[in-house]
Amino acid sequence: QVQLVESGGALVQAGGSLRLSCTISGNVLDTDALSWYRQAPSHERELVARMYWHGGDTYYLDSVKDRFAISRNNAKTMMWLQMNVLKHEDTAVYYCNVRSLIDSRRDFWGQGTQVTVSS
């Protein structure tokens, strides 16, 4: 079983930076993908960034590419989302997620952390 807790959300000015943290408890498998999602008011939830343990591959939403960076520690107890050059459009509740690539029953979410970018 996996439990996730996000932290680090804040009010920040446009152009600023923020780092979100996700504390992971439980057994994360090499077949799990680690992701950050966000949901803005009146918007659907969208995948922001994803990383794969085994191959080290990453995915970024086009609108955050070159501004955001996803990372994790080797112990699989922490993951982060470094957000730079923040824009008002980045305002959303951000969620971390662990999801198996081979078992649909493994899909875990945190409760979210609010990021608000003023402009």
Secondary structure, DSSP 8 states (H G I E B T S, - for coil): -EEEEEE---EEETT--EEEEEEEEE---TTEEEEEEEE-TTS--EEEEEEETTT--EEE-TTTTTTEEEEE-TTSSEEEEEE-S--GGG-EEEEEEEEESS-TT-EEE---EEEEEE-
